[in-house]
């Protein structure tokens, strides 16, 4: 390094973008999973999980999911951007697809495909 050149400093910051990083359905989960998550096992046969950045997007996603299908919102954590809902398999799948489509087409978020286990 030549001492006559100015010192360059690079500062890197992580600024979360607009994205859905997880859109997953667990169909027919084990009943003990409901208890571990604090969910009512009688509420449905499938669990939908979304992770959204920024976290306030989880509020919008909960509204869309609830209007798109007969699902029960069980966890909405706007600080973490997490949303968990339950219902029958068809309803959970419809809710997930509706949320991802809206965020992709209307809000122009980067998104992932809906996955299933």
Backbone as a printed PyTorch tensor [residue, N CA C, xyz], in Angstrom:
tensor([[[  0.8360,  -1.1750,   0.0000],
         [  0.0000,   0.0000,   0.0000],
         [  0.8840,   1.2420,   0.0000]],

        [[  0.5790,   2.1220,  -0.8520],
         [  1.3030,   3.3740,  -0.9560],
         [  0.7330,   4.3430,   0.0800]],

        [[  1.5630,   4.8740,   0.9410],
         [  1.1310,   5.7560,   2.0290],
         [  0.5670,   7.0780,   1.5320]],

        [[  0.8240,   7.4530,   0.3010],
         [  0.3100,   8.7210,  -0.2040],
         [ -1.1600,   8.6130,  -0.6520]],

        [[ -1.6570,   7.3660,  -0.8020],
         [ -3.0520,   7.1860,  -1.1920],
         [ -3.9580,   7.2890,   0.0350]],

        [[ -5.1400,   7.8540,  -0.1410],
         [ -6.0550,   7.9430,   1.0010],
         [ -6.5530,   6.5410,   1.3940]],

        [[ -6.8600,   6.3890,   2.6610],
         [ -7.3800,   5.1180,   3.1590],
         [ -8.8560,   5.0270,   2.7810]],

        [[ -9.2170,   3.8960,   2.2220],
         [-10.6170,   3.6820,   1.8440],
         [-11.2580,   2.7500,   2.8550]],

        [[-12.4090,   3.1440,   3.2890],
         [-13.1710,   2.3050,   4.2200],
         [-14.4780,   1.9140,   3.5590]],

        [[-14.8360,   0.6680,   3.7140],
         [-16.0890,   0.1800,   3.1630],
         [-16.9830,  -0.2320,   4.3270]],

        [[-18.1620,   0.3130,   4.3470],
         [-19.1350,  -0.0300,   5.3710],
         [-20.2620,  -0.7950,   4.6830]],

        [[-20.5160,  -2.0050,   5.1690],
         [-21.5910,  -2.8090,   4.5930],
         [-22.7350,  -2.8990,   5.5970]],

        [[-23.9160,  -2.6730,   5.0910],
         [-25.1030,  -2.7690,   5.9260],
         [-26.0910,  -3.6910,   5.2460]],

        [[-26.8550,  -4.4020,   6.0670],
         [-27.9240,  -5.2320,   5.5250],
         [-29.2260,  -4.4750,   5.6750]],

        [[-29.8340,  -4.1590,   4.5710],
         [-31.1210,  -3.4940,   4.5800],
         [-32.1110,  -4.4770,   3.9760]],

        [[-33.0410,  -4.9810,   4.8050],
         [-33.9730,  -5.9700,   4.2740],
         [-34.8340,  -5.3780,   3.1740]],

        [[-34.9880,  -6.1430,   2.1330],
         [-35.8280,  -5.7160,   1.0290],
         [-37.2420,  -6.2160,   1.2120]],

        [[-38.0500,  -5.9740,   0.2290],
         [-39.4280,  -6.4470,   0.2550],
         [-39.4290,  -7.8780,  -0.2620]],

        [[-39.6370,  -8.8340,   0.6390],
         [-39.5930, -10.2230,   0.1920],
         [-40.4160, -11.1580,   1.0620]],

        [[-40.8830, -12.2200,   0.4320],
         [-41.4320, -13.3600,   1.1490],
         [-40.3420, -14.4200,   1.0530]],

        [[-39.7780, -14.8010,   2.1870],
         [-38.6720, -15.7580,   2.1630],
         [-39.1130, -17.1840,   2.4680]],

        [[-40.3510, -17.3630,   2.9600],
         [-40.8770, -18.6990,   3.2230],
         [-42.3830, -18.6760,   3.0650]],

        [[-42.8970, -19.5970,   2.2850],
         [-44.3400, -19.8040,   2.1280],
         [-44.5270, -21.3150,   2.0670]],

        [[-44.9030, -21.9100,   3.1900],
         [-44.9030, -23.3740,   3.2820],
         [-46.1800, -23.8840,   3.9400]],

        [[-46.6450, -25.0310,   3.4600],
         [-47.7920, -25.6860,   4.0630],
         [-47.3610, -27.0410,   4.5980]],

        [[-47.7230, -27.3060,   5.8350],
         [-47.5280, -28.6290,   6.4240],
         [-48.9030, -29.2820,   6.4170]],

        [[-49.0780, -30.2930,   5.5730],
         [-50.3710, -30.9770,   5.5300],
         [-50.3040, -32.2110,   6.4200]],

        [[-51.3280, -32.3840,   7.2240],
         [-51.3910, -33.5160,   8.1380],
         [-50.2540, -33.5610,   9.1340]],

        [[-49.9790, -32.4460,   9.8350],
         [-48.8640, -32.4550,  10.7870],
         [-49.1410, -33.3880,  11.9690]],

        [[-48.0780, -33.8240,  12.5870],
         [-48.2230, -34.6300,  13.8060],
         [-48.9530, -33.7900,  14.8440]],

        [[-49.7920, -34.4320,  15.6260],
         [-50.6000, -33.7070,  16.6200],
         [-49.7290, -33.0330,  17.6790]],

        [[-48.5570, -33.6170,  17.9930],
         [-47.7050, -32.9780,  18.9970],
         [-47.1100, -31.6620,  18.4840]],

        [[-47.0560, -31.4940,  17.1600],
         [-46.5650, -30.2280,  16.6020],
         [-47.5260, -29.0900,  16.9590]],

        [[-48.8170, -29.3770,  16.9170],
         [-49.7910, -28.3600,  17.3070],
         [-49.5260, -27.8810,  18.7330]],

        [[-49.2920, -28.8280,  19.6440],
         [-49.0450, -28.4750,  21.0450],
         [-47.7630, -27.6670,  21.1900]],

        [[-46.7110, -28.0700,  20.4880],
         [-45.4260, -27.3580,  20.5810],
         [-45.5360, -25.9220,  20.0830]],

        [[-46.4020, -25.7140,  19.0900],
         [-46.5820, -24.3710,  18.5370],
         [-47.6650, -23.5810,  19.2610]],

        [[-48.3540, -24.2370,  20.2030],
         [-49.4270, -23.5700,  20.9220],
         [-50.6790, -23.3980,  20.0870]],

        [[-50.8820, -24.2950,  19.1230],
         [-52.0310, -24.2170,  18.2360],
         [-53.1140, -25.1790,  18.6890]],

        [[-54.3500, -24.8650,  18.3450],
         [-55.4800, -25.7360,  18.6390],
         [-55.4980, -26.8510,  17.5920]],

        [[-55.2640, -28.0980,  18.0100],
         [-55.1750, -29.1980,  17.0420],
         [-56.4910, -29.4800,  16.3470]],

        [[-57.5940, -29.0080,  16.9020],
         [-58.8910, -29.2220,  16.2680],
         [-59.1680, -28.1700,  15.1960]],

        [[-58.3100, -27.1790,  15.0800],
         [-58.5720, -26.0580,  14.1820],
         [-58.3980, -26.3950,  12.7120]],

        [[-57.6320, -27.4160,  12.3800],
         [-57.4470, -27.7320,  10.9740],
         [-56.4930, -28.8750,  10.7500]],

        [[-56.4660, -29.3220,   9.5210],
         [-55.6090, -30.4450,   9.1600],
         [-54.3250, -30.0160,   8.4530]],

        [[-54.1160, -28.6990,   8.3610],
         [-52.9070, -28.1840,   7.7180],
         [-52.4770, -26.8810,   8.4030]],

        [[-51.1800, -26.5970,   8.3150],
         [-50.6120, -25.3840,   8.8890],
         [-49.9130, -24.6150,   7.7770]],

        [[-50.2070, -23.3220,   7.6630],
         [-49.5360, -22.4520,   6.7010],
         [-48.5520, -21.5570,   7.4350]],

        [[-47.3540, -21.4110,   6.8590],
         [-46.3000, -20.6090,   7.4930],
         [-45.7520, -19.6260,   6.4650]],

        [[-45.6610, -18.3670,   6.8580],
         [-45.0800, -17.3280,   6.0000],
         [-44.0620, -16.5170,   6.7940]],

        [[-42.9780, -16.1350,   6.1190],
         [-42.0150, -15.2000,   6.6830],
         [-41.8610, -14.0640,   5.6740]],

        [[-42.1080, -12.8330,   6.1530],
         [-42.1670, -11.6750,   5.2620],
         [-41.3060, -10.5490,   5.8260]],

        [[-40.5900,  -9.8800,   4.9220],
         [-39.7830,  -8.7240,   5.2750],
         [-40.2400,  -7.5470,   4.4160]],

        [[-40.4960,  -6.3900,   4.9580],
         [-40.4910,  -6.0340,   6.3610],
         [-41.6510,  -6.6900,   7.0940]],

        [[-41.4860,  -6.7970,   8.4000],
         [-42.4170,  -7.5420,   9.2260],
         [-43.8590,  -7.0690,   9.1780]],

        [[-44.0780,  -5.7980,   8.8980],
         [-45.4480,  -5.2880,   8.8320],
         [-46.2430,  -5.9520,   7.7140]],

        [[-45.5310,  -6.5430,   6.7700],
         [-46.2110,  -7.2670,   5.6940],
         [-47.0300,  -8.4320,   6.2070]],

        [[-46.6720,  -8.9550,   7.3730],
         [-47.4310, -10.0620,   7.9620],
         [-48.8640,  -9.6450,   8.2730]],

        [[-49.0760,  -8.3850,   8.5820],
         [-50.4210,  -7.8860,   8.8560],
         [-51.2590,  -7.9380,   7.5770]],

        [[-50.6810,  -7.4800,   6.4910],
         [-51.3710,  -7.5060,   5.1960],
         [-51.6310,  -8.9480,   4.7810]],

        [[-50.6320,  -9.8000,   4.9750],
         [-50.7700, -11.2130,   4.6010],
         [-51.8790, -11.8950,   5.3920]],

        [[-52.0020, -11.5730,   6.6770],
         [-53.0650, -12.1530,   7.4970],
         [-54.4370, -11.7470,   6.9730]],

        [[-54.5760, -10.5010,   6.5780],
         [-55.8390, -10.0180,   6.0330],
         [-56.1780, -10.7480,   4.7340]],

        [[-55.2030, -10.8650,   3.8470],
         [-55.4320, -11.5440,   2.5680],
         [-55.7610, -13.0110,   2.7790]],

        [[-55.0000, -13.6830,   3.6310],
         [-55.2270, -15.1090,   3.8830],
         [-56.6230, -15.3490,   4.4440]],

        [[-57.0340, -14.5180,   5.4030],
         [-58.3420, -14.6730,   6.0250],
         [-59.4920, -14.4010,   5.0790]],

        [[-59.2840, -13.5230,   4.1110],
         [-60.3290, -13.2150,   3.1380],
         [-60.3610, -14.2310,   1.9960]],

        [[-59.2230, -14.8670,   1.7250],
         [-59.1230, -15.7960,   0.6000],
         [-59.6890, -17.1750,   0.9180]],

        [[-59.6360, -17.5790,   2.1870],
         [-60.0290, -18.9470,   2.5250],
         [-60.4140, -19.0380,   3.9960]],

        [[-61.0110, -20.1630,   4.3400],
         [-61.4440, -20.4010,   5.7250],
         [-60.2690, -20.8910,   6.5540]],

        [[-59.4210, -19.9470,   6.9560],
         [-58.2760, -20.2720,   7.8060],
         [-58.3810, -19.4730,   9.0990]],

        [[-57.7530, -19.9940,  10.1310],
         [-57.6900, -19.3180,  11.4220],
         [-56.2740, -18.8270,  11.6390]],

        [[-56.1180, -17.5370,  11.8640],
         [-54.8050, -16.9560,  12.1140],
         [-54.4320, -17.2780,  13.5540]],

        [[-53.3190, -17.9790,  13.7400],
         [-52.8960, -18.3530,  15.0870],
         [-51.7090, -17.5510,  15.5860]],

        [[-50.7890, -17.2080,  14.7150],
         [-49.6130, -16.4270,  15.1100],
         [-49.4200, -15.3220,  14.0890]],

        [[-49.3130, -14.0960,  14.5790],
         [-48.9710, -12.9590,  13.7360],
         [-47.9360, -12.1560,  14.5120]],

        [[-46.6980, -12.2430,  14.0670],
         [-45.6050, -11.5370,  14.7450],
         [-45.0550, -10.5070,  13.7740]],

        [[-45.5090,  -9.2700,  13.9150],
         [-45.0750,  -8.2440,  12.9630],
         [-43.6120,  -7.8700,  13.1530]],

        [[-43.0660,  -8.0770,  14.3370],
         [-41.6480,  -7.7740,  14.5590],
         [-40.7640,  -8.7400,  13.7690]],

        [[-41.1490, -10.0090,  13.7490],
         [-40.3610, -11.0150,  13.0300],
         [-40.8720, -11.2410,  11.6120]],

        [[-42.0580, -10.7430,  11.3020],
         [-42.6300, -10.9580,   9.9810],
         [-43.1470, -12.3710,   9.7920]],

        [[-43.5870, -12.9970,  10.8780],
         [-44.0600, -14.3780,  10.8230],
         [-45.5740, -14.4410,  10.8930]],

        [[-46.1200, -15.3580,  10.1180],
         [-47.5470, -15.5990,  10.1220],
         [-47.7790, -17.0980,  10.0750]],

        [[-48.6150, -17.5990,  10.9880],
         [-48.9710, -19.0130,  11.0220],
         [-50.4820, -19.0940,  11.0830]],

        [[-51.0680, -19.9040,  10.2010],
         [-52.5120, -20.0990,  10.2160],
         [-52.8310, -21.5560,   9.9540]],

        [[-54.0420, -21.9530,  10.3390],
         [-54.4650, -23.3470,  10.1930],
         [-55.8090, -23.4090,   9.4890]],

        [[-56.0810, -24.5790,   8.9210],
         [-57.3480, -24.8250,   8.2400],
         [-57.2690, -26.1620,   7.5330]],

        [[-58.2450, -26.4250,   6.6920],
         [-58.1510, -27.6550,   5.9090],
         [-57.1100, -27.4510,   4.8090]],

        [[-56.6710, -28.5440,   4.2130],
         [-55.5650, -28.4830,   3.2370],
         [-55.8770, -27.5230,   2.0930]],

        [[-57.0680, -27.6090,   1.5350],
         [-57.4300, -26.7410,   0.4120],
         [-57.4460, -25.2740,   0.7880]],

        [[-57.9420, -24.9730,   1.9830],
         [-58.0050, -23.5770,   2.4250],
         [-56.6230, -23.0010,   2.6970]],

        [[-55.7740, -23.7780,   3.3450],
         [-54.4190, -23.3030,   3.6360],
         [-53.6510, -23.0810,   2.3300]],

        [[-53.7950, -23.9990,   1.4020],
         [-53.1140, -23.8440,   0.1080],
         [-53.6330, -22.6170,  -0.6370]],

        [[-54.9470, -22.4220,  -0.6420],
         [-55.5330, -21.2590,  -1.3120],
         [-55.0650, -19.9570,  -0.6600]],

        [[-55.0140, -19.9360,   0.6640],
         [-54.5700, -18.7360,   1.3830],
         [-53.1140, -18.4140,   1.0550]],

        [[-52.2520, -19.4260,   1.0980],
         [-50.8330, -19.2040,   0.7720],
         [-50.6720, -18.6860,  -0.6520]],

        [[-51.3540, -19.3190,  -1.6020],
         [-51.2500, -18.8920,  -3.0010],
         [-51.7660, -17.4710,  -3.1910]],

        [[-52.8420, -17.1160,  -2.4960],
         [-53.3900, -15.7590,  -2.6050],
         [-52.4260, -14.7200,  -2.0550]],

        [[-51.8140, -15.0220,  -0.9190],
         [-50.8570, -14.0890,  -0.3150],
         [-49.6570, -13.8960,  -1.2340]],

        [[-49.0670, -14.9800,  -1.6920],
         [-47.8810, -14.8780,  -2.5530],
         [-48.2150, -14.1360,  -3.8500]],

        [[-49.3640, -14.4240,  -4.4510],
         [-49.7600, -13.7460,  -5.6890],
         [-49.9360, -12.2430,  -5.4760]],

        [[-50.6020, -11.8650,  -4.3860],
         [-50.8240, -10.4500,  -4.1100],
         [-49.5030,  -9.7120,  -3.8860]],

        [[-48.6550, -10.2950,  -3.0590],
         [-47.3710,  -9.6430,  -2.7720],
         [-46.5020,  -9.5570,  -4.0180]],

        [[-46.6000, -10.5570,  -4.8760],
         [-45.8060, -10.5730,  -6.1050],
         [-46.3590,  -9.5810,  -7.1270]],

        [[-47.6460,  -9.6620,  -7.3980],
         [-48.2540,  -8.8870,  -8.4810],
         [-48.6030,  -7.4500,  -8.1070]],

        [[-49.0590,  -7.2350,  -6.8840],
         [-49.5170,  -5.9030,  -6.5000],
         [-48.4310,  -5.1090,  -5.7750]],

        [[-47.7840,  -5.7360,  -4.7980],
         [-46.7820,  -5.0340,  -4.0000],
         [-45.3610,  -5.1750,  -4.5500]],

        [[-45.1960,  -6.0040,  -5.5550],
         [-43.9070,  -6.2110,  -6.2220],
         [-42.8020,  -6.6700,  -5.2730]],

        [[-43.1560,  -7.6080,  -4.4070],
         [-42.1840,  -8.2300,  -3.5110],
         [-41.4650,  -9.3470,  -4.2530]],

        [[-40.2530,  -9.6170,  -3.8580],
         [-39.5750, -10.8410,  -4.3070],
         [-40.2170, -11.9680,  -3.5050]],

        [[-40.4960, -13.0710,  -4.1530],
         [-41.1610, -14.1380,  -3.4210],
         [-40.6010, -15.5000,  -3.8000]],

        [[-41.0410, -16.4830,  -3.0740],
         [-40.6410, -17.8590,  -3.2970],
         [-41.8810, -18.6480,  -3.6810]],

        [[-41.7060, -19.8120,  -4.2910],
         [-42.8800, -20.6350,  -4.5630],
         [-43.4240, -21.2300,  -3.2620]],

        [[-44.7070, -21.5250,  -3.2490],
         [-45.3210, -22.1860,  -2.0980],
         [-44.8340, -23.6220,  -2.0970]],

        [[-44.3160, -24.0680,  -0.9470],
         [-43.8370, -25.4370,  -0.8050],
         [-44.7490, -26.1910,   0.1420]],

        [[-44.5750, -27.5080,   0.1550],
         [-45.4960, -28.3530,   0.9330],
         [-44.7770, -29.5720,   1.4610]],

        [[-45.0900, -29.9350,   2.6970],
         [-44.5500, -31.1770,   3.2510],
         [-45.6560, -31.9250,   3.9560]]])
